[in-house]
C-alpha cells in the first residue's frame, strides 16, 4: 500500500468557480484520489481557498464587505458547491488561517537566514486619486509584448508573459479607473531565486513523472533566466511581515505576496487537518523528514500556475534547508475555453459551478469535463458538444444498457437473477477482452491520462453492449430460455462492474446502479479479477429498476442555455 498526497491548485476566494477552474485542477484531483483509494492506497487529498492578495480586496470592496468577512463567506460557499460536485477532500482549509500565517513567516525567516531574501528599494506605481500603491492586479493596461489591452500588472492572460506593473502601456487603476498614476520608491523583500538555479534545474531534471506541459514550462522559465522575485506587497489584507517575531521596521503596511504564501498553504491546510482529530493525525508524516520520504506527492493545476509550483515554491522548500516534501508528479492542464475565449471569473464569462448544478446533476458535468479534459491542448466548450457527449455516452451507451437489461429481466424472469444455463465461449471471450480493457483503463488513470482513460471506459461500455447484442436474450428467450438467463445474469453483473469502474468519475450514478442491485456496500471497490466479478451476483439475487440514469438534452434546452449563458450554436468542439 502506497501513501499518496494529492493537492489541487487552490481555488481563489473571489466567488464560485467556473467549469474551467473545476476541470483544471480540483476535479481531476478528486478523480485520481478516488481511484487510488479504490486500489487500496492510503490517500490524503488536501485543498484550501486562496484568500490573500489584490483580487480578494477588490472583490470585497465591490461586494461592500469587510475582506475577512467576504473571505469567510466565500470559503463556505466554495466548500458547499465542491461538496455538491462530489469533491471528497480529506480537508478543505483556508490560506488565511493561523497555521499558514505562522508557517509562511517561518519560511521567510529561514530563507533570509540562508541568504535568499534581501530588502530592495524599487519603483512602483502609485495612484494619486486612490492614495495608495497599486501592486500587480490593481493595475491593468496594454501588454508591451502582445498588445492585449486588458493585461494585468503581474501577468498577461493572452500571451502568458510575466509583467511588472510599470511595463504596462496606458495603465489605469482597477480600483477607480484613474490614469492619474506615478512611480514612487517603495521597499520590498525579494526572494533570490537566481541563487537557486542549479538546485531547481536538478529538481526539474529529476522529475520524470511531471507531465510534458509542466516540464516544458519549467524549463522555459529556467532557460530564460530565473529572476529574483518580490514577495511582499503594499496591502492590508494578508500575512504580516515580521522580523524576530515583531513587525518588521518599514514593513508595517505590507504583507507577503499571495504567490509566496499560497503554496505554503498546502502544508498549513494539512496542519489544520491534523489538528481536528485530537492529536491522532500527524501532518509531518506527509510533509517533513524521514516519514515523508516514501510519500508520492501529486499536484494538479492549470498551466498558469505551473511556474509558481515548479520554480518558486521549490525555491522556498529547498532554500529553507529543511527536509520538506516536494512534488513527485505534477499534472498540468491547458485551458477549457468558452466558445473560443477564456472562461473568466472577473468577466463572469462561462458557466459556474452553482449555475451548472441548477441545470443538471453533477455527474453529467464530471463525465463531460474529464472525458474532454484540456490535456494536450486548449479545448472549447460548446453546448452542442456537451449535449452530444451526454446523449451518446451517458444516455445511449451507459444508461440505455442498464435500463433495457433490468426491464427485460423483470418482465421475463421477475426481479431476481434467473436460474438456468451456464456460461460458455461467448462469456469466456467477454471475460478475456474485458480484463484487457479494464487493465488499460487502470493504466491510463495511473498515468494521469484522463481523456484516454475515459475513452477506455466508454469503450468498455460499448464492448458490453456488443456482448448483449450478440447474446440477444430477448430473442433467445422463446426458444432457449436457459441461454437468455445466462445472458441477463452476465449483463446484470456487467452493470455492477460498470458501477465500480465509473466510481471515480460519476460517483452518484455509481451509487444508484449499485443500490438497484442491492450492492451499496461495494462502492469504492475495484474489480481486480473480471472472471470473479462476473460471478458476484448469483441466481436469486434481487434487483430494482432505477429511474432513468441520464436524461437526454434536447434542442430546446440547448437554445435556452445559449440565450441564458451566451455562445453560438456552431457545433464547434
N, C-alpha and C positions, 0 to 999 in steps of 0.2 A: 504494500500500500504506500503510495507516494503522498507527500504533503505538498499541496498546491495552493499558493497565494495568488489571488486574482484581484486586480484593481481595474476600474474603469476611469478614464479621464473624468474629472469632477464636473458635473453639470453646473453651469454658472447660475447664480441665485436669481437673476432678473426674469422671473416668471416661469410658467410652464414651458417645457422643452418641446421643440418641434420634432418631426419624424427624422430629420437629418441628424439631429443630436442623438436620437434614440438608436439609430442603426449604426452610427459612427463610433459608439463605444459601449453604452450601457446594455443594449440588447445582446450583442454578441458575447459580452462578458457573462451575462446570465445563461445563455445557451451553453457556453463552454463549461460553466460551473455545474449546471445541471447534468451535463454529460459525464463530467469527471466524478461527480458524486455517484452516478449510476454504476460507474466502473469500480466503485469501492474505495476511492481515494479520499483522504482527509483534505477537505477544501475549506478555505477561508476566503470569502468574497466580500470585499470592502469597497465602499463608495462614500461620498460625502458631498454636500453642497459647497461650492467655491464662493465665498461670501465677501471677499475684500476687493478693493480696487475701485477705479473710477465708475464703471457701469453700475455698480451697486448704489453708489451715492446718487448718480443721475436718475436711476430708476426710482429710488426712494423719494427724491425731490419731485419727480413727475407724479408720483402717487400721493404726495402730500403727507408722507410718513417720516418718522424718525428712522434712520437707516438700520438701527439694531432691531426695531420692531418689524420693519419691512423684511429683513432677512429671516427673522424667526417665523414670520407668517409664511414666507415663500418656501422655507425649508419644509414645513409641514405640508404645503401644497404639492411640492415635488415628490415627497415621500408618498403622499396619497395616490398620485397618479402612477408613480413607479409600482406601487403595490397593485394597482388596478391592471397594470400591464404584465403582472406576474414576475417582476424583477425581485428575485429572492436573495437580497443581500444578507449576509450574516450581520452586517451593521451598516447603517447609513448615517454617517456623522455630519459634523459641521466644521469647516475650516476656521470659524471664529471662536471655537471652543478654547477653554483654558489650556488643554493639552497641546494644541497647536501653537498657542502663544509661547508657552514655555519651551517647546521643542525648537521652534524657529529661532528664538533668542539663544538657545543653547548652540545651535549650528553656527549662528553668526559669531558667537564668542570664540568657538573653536577655529573657525576659518580665519578670523582676524589674528588669533594667536599663532596660526600656522603661516602667516604672511600672505594670505589670499584675499584680504579685504583692506582697502585703504580709503581714506577720505579724499575726495576731489571736488574742487570748485569748478563748475562748468556753467554754461548758459542754458537758460530755459525760458520758454515762452510765458509771459505774464499778461493776464487780461486786466487792463486798467478798469474797464467797466464792471468786471466781476470781482475786482480787488483780490485776486488770487493767482498763484501759479497754475498753469494748465498742463498737467502731466499727460502723456500719451493719449488716452482715448477721450480726453476732454477737448481735443483738437481734431478737426477734420480739414481736409483740403485736397488739392490735386497731387497725385503721386508723381514725383520727379522722374520716375523710371518708366512708367507705362501710361501716364496721363489719366488714370482713373480718378474721377472727380470727387469720390467720397472715401478716399484713403484716410485711415486713422493715424494718429500720431505715433503709434508703435509698429503698425504693420499695414500693408496694402492687401486687402482681401482679393483683389483682382490678380495681381502678379505674384503675391506671396512675399514680396520683399520686406525685410525688416527695416523700419524707418526710425528716424529721430524726429520729434515734432518740428524742429527748426528746419528740416528738409522740405516740408510741405510747401506747395505753391498756393498762394491766395488763401492762406489758412484762416480759420474762424473758430470761435469758441462754440462748443456744442452745448454749453450751459445757457448762453444768451444769444448766440448767433453773431456776437460782436466781432468785428475785424480790428478793433482798437487794441492791438496787441503789441507788445515789445519784448525784447530779450533782456533778461536780467541774470545776474550771477546768483547761483544757489549752490550749496554744498550738499553732496550726497555720498553714500557708501558705494563702492564699486567692488564687485566680485572679480578677481583677477583670473578670469578663465584662460587667458593666454598662457599662464604659467602651467596649466594642466593639460596642454595639448598632447604630450606623449602618453600620459595615462589614459586620456579619453580615447585617443586613437587606438590604443591597445585594447581597451574595453570594446569598442565598436568592432574591431577586427575579430575578437574572440567570440562575439555573439552571433554564431552561425544560424541561430534559430529566430533571429529578428526577420520580419517579413522584408522582401526586396524593397518595397516602398520605403520602409523605415530606414534600412541600411543606406539606401541611396541619398535620402535627405540628410542623415547624419554625416555621411562622407562629404556631401556637398558643402555643408557648414564648415567642416574641418579643412577642406581643400581651399575654401575661400578665405580662410584665416579666422581663427576663433578670437573674437573681440572681448575685452573686459565689459562687464555688464553692470549697469546701475541697478542696485537692489533696494533703493529707498525712493519714496515719493512724498511730495508735499500734499498730504491728505490728513484728514482727521480720523477716518474710519480704517482701522487695520491694526496690525500688531506693532506696539510701540518699540522704538529703537532704544535699547538700554546699553549701558556700559557699567560693569561692576555692580549690576543689579539695580542701578538707578537710571533715570532718564539721561541719555547721552547729551552732553552740552552742545547746543546748536541744532539739536535734532528733536526738540520738544514738540514741534509741529509737523513732524514727519513720521511715516510708518514704513514698514517693509513692503516692498513691491509685491503685488499679488502673485506674480510668477515665481517669486522666491519662496513664499510660504505655502502656496497651493500644493505642490508635490509632497512637501513635508507632511501635509495633512493626511496622506495615505497612512503614514506611521501613526500620527496622532489619532486618527479615527480608529486604528487598531487598539491603541491605548484606551480609547473610550469604550470600545467593545469589551476589552479585558476587565475594565472597572465595573461592569454591570453584572458580574456573577460572583460577588463576594470573595474575590481573590482566587477563584478556581481556574481562571484563564490567565495565560501568560503571553503577553504580546511579544516578549523577547524571542521566543522560540520561532517566531515567523520573521523577525527582522534583524536580530542582533546576535553576533557572536557565533560560537560553535554550533548551537542548536539550530541556527538558521541556515547552515551550510547545505543541508540536504533538502531545503525547500526549493521547489520550482516556482519562480515568480513570473507571472504572465500579466502583461499590461495590454489594455485595449484603448485605442484613441483615434481621433481624426487626424488627418495629415498636418493640420495647422498646429497641433500640439506636439508633434514629433520632435522638433528641435529642443524644446524645453526638457523633454524626457530622456533624450539620447545624449545631450550635451550638458545643459545647465544643471539639472538635478544630479546627474553623476558627478559633476564637479563638486557639488555640495557634499555628497556622500563620501566620495574618495578624498576630498580635501579636508574632511574632518579628521582623518587619520584614525577613525573608529571603525569597527568591523560591521558595517551596515550591509544589508542585503540589497543588491541591485538587480534589475530585471534580467531574467534569462531569455524570455520571449517577449517581443513587442509586436502586436498586430496593429498595423496602421490601415486606416480606411481613407479612400478618396471621398469626394462629395456625392451625396444624393442631392441632385438639383431639382428644382421645381420648374418644369417646363423650360428647361434650358438656363434658368437663372438660379442663384443660390437660395435655399431656404434661409430665412432671416428672422431672428427674434426682434431686433430693433425695428425692422420694417414691417413686421407682422406678415411676412410672406410665407405661404405654405399652410400645411395642416399641422396643428399642435396636438399634443397627446390627449388633452381633455376633449378637444373637438373630435379627434379620431374615435374616441370611445363613445361619443354621442351618436356616431354613425353606425358603428359595427363593433362587435366584441373584439377583445384584444388579439385573439388567435388569428383572425383574418390579417391583421397588420403584422403580427410577429412572423407569420409564414411568408407573407409577401416580401417584407423587408429583408429577411435573411436569405430567401431564395434569389433575391436580386441585389444582394449587398454590393456596395461600390468598392470592390477589391482591386481589380486590375486597372480600373479607370473610373472616372466620374460616371454616374448613371443618372437618368432623368425619370422622375415620377410623372406619370400622366394617369388620369382617371381611367382611360381606356385600357391601358396596360394593366393597371391594378385590377380592374374588373375581369379582364381576360384570365389573369393568373388565378384569381379566386374561383371563377366559374369553371375553368378547366381542371385545375389541380385539386382544389379543395372540394368543390361541389360534385363535379363529374367523376373524378378518378377515386378520391377517398370516400366522400360522403355517400355516393351512389352505391359503392360496393357494400358498405355497412348496411345501408337501408334495404337493398334488394335481397341480400343474403338472409338477414334476420326476418324480414317479412315473408320470404318464400318458405323458410324453415317453419315459421309459426303456422303458416296456412296449411302446410302439408304434413308436418310431423308434430306440431304443438310447440310449446315454449320451453323445450329442452332439447339437448343434443340427441339425435336419434340413434338407435341401435341398428346393426346390420352392416355386412361387408367388412372388408379390410383394405388398408392402404396398399396400393400397387405401384407399378412402374411410373405412372404419372406423378404420384405423390413423392416417389423417390427422386425423380428429376427435379421436382419443385424444391425439395429439401436441399439438394446439391446447389442449384442455381441461387436459391435464396441465401444460403450460407455464404456464398461468394459475394453477393451483393451487400449483405449486412457487414461483412468484413471490410468491403470497400467504403461503405458509409462511415464506419468507425474510423478508418484510416484518414478520411478527409476531415472529420471532426478533430481528430488528434492533431492534424497538420494545420488547423485553423483555416481551412479552405472551405468556407461556408457555402458559397454558391455551388461548388462541386458536390458538397455533402448533401445539399437539399435537392440537387438534380438526381443524386443517387437515391435519396428517399422517395422522390416521385417515381423513379424507375422501379423501385420495389413495389409501390402501389400498382403500377402498370403491369408488372410481372405477375402479381397475384390476380389481377383482373383477367389476364390472359389464361391463367390456370382455370379460373371459374368458367370462362368461355369454353375451354376445352372439356372440362368436366360436365358442363351443361346439366346440372341436376334437375332443372325444370323439364328437360327433355327426357332424361333417364328415368324420371320418377314413375312414369306409366309402365314401362317395360322392365326396368331393373331398379326397383326402389332401394336395394342394398347399395348399388353404385351411387345413387343420388344421396344416400345417407353418408357415404364416405366423403362425397364432395362437399356437403354442407358442414360436416364435422371439421373437415380441413379448413374450410373457408372461415368458420367461426373462430377457430384457433388463429387463423391469419389476422382476424380483427384484433385479437388480443396482442399479437406481435406488432401490428400497425400501431396500436396504442403505446406500447413500450418504446418503439423506435421514435415515435413522434413526441415523446415526453419533453425533450429539450426545447423544442420549438413551439409546439401548440399544447401546453400542459393542461389547460382546462378541457379541451376536446379529448385529450387522452384520458382524463378522469371520467368524462361522460361515457366513453367507449368501455372503459373498464367497469364502471358502475352497471352498465347494461348487461355485462357478462357476470356480475356478482364477484368481480375480482378487484375491488377498490384497493385492497392491500398490496397489489402488485405494482402500484405507481412507483416509479423510480427504479424498477428492476430492469437490468439489461439482459436481453435474450442471448445468453452465451452460446448455447448449443441448439440450433434450429430443430434438429430431429426431436429433441426432448420437448422444446417449446410447442411443437405441433401436436403434442400429446397431453398437454396440461389440462385442457378442458375435455372431459370424458362423457361417455354416454350417460344421460340422465341429468347432467348439469344444466340448470335453468338459465334463461336469459330474458331480458326485456327489450322491447323495440324503442330506442331513444327517439326523441324528436329529431327532425332533420338537422344534421350536424352543421351544414353551411348552406345558407340561403344564397341563391344566385343574385348577382347585381344586374339590374335591368337598365335599359337605355334611359328611362325616365329618371332614375337615380343619378346616373352619370350627368345628365343635363342639369338636374337640380344642384348637384355638388359643384359643377363647373361654374354655375351662376353664383353660388354662395362663396366659393373659395378662389375662383379665378382659374385660368388655364384655358387652352383652346383644344377642342376635340380634334386633334391632329393624328392620333394614333401613334405618335412618336414614342419610342421606347428608350 
